[in-house]
Amino acid sequence: MSFTDADLIARVLAHEDHHAFGELVRRYQSPMRAFLARMTHGDSHLADDLAQETFLKAWRKLNTFRGDARFSTWLFGIAFNEFRSAARARKEIATDDLADPPPEPQTAATDSNSRLRLDLTEALKRLNSHERAAILLCCQNGLSHEEAAQVLGCPLGTVKTNILRGKENLKRQLSL
């Protein structure tokens, strides 16, 4: 029998059920780590640390989840805030738009799908953090524009603008 997120959350809140929370972690661990890995320019160690902090904070603050949005939206919001805090500590957000793009990877990928995936990964790294976050949340993780605005803590129009600009930048970079 598969429980819904709401069922699992209710079990955690009512009985501090570690197994129920473990199921929530299993459901969202991969998308969370993938989102954070792309946000951190592929730094898997930092992404893992941020994902762990996200789930710890979710455990501690689960009683504040109101249920007016999907659990995944709330969780991505925590993850994005963890990313921003880490970036602020590393002074990356302020210089994100001015930073030199990372060097091109030195790989001998012959498969066109692998090369396209590598090209897309590198192109995403060159977007500013706001464009990258909006595109990853909506295009990779299936959040609506409204949900992404809630996660990012910005107006709906800003999310739409960041997605539009991000897609234009990706298209321009991938056509080179």
Secondary structure, 3 states (H helix, E strand, C coil): CCCCHHHHHHHHHHHCCHHHHHHHHHHHHHHHHHHHHHHCCCCHHHHHHHHHHHHHHHHHHHHHCCCCCCHHHHHHHHHHHHHHHHHHHCCCCCCCCCCCCCCCCCCCCCCHHHHHHHHHHHHHHCCCHHHHHHHHHHHHCCCCHHHHHHHHCCCHHHHHHHHHHHHHHHHHHHCC
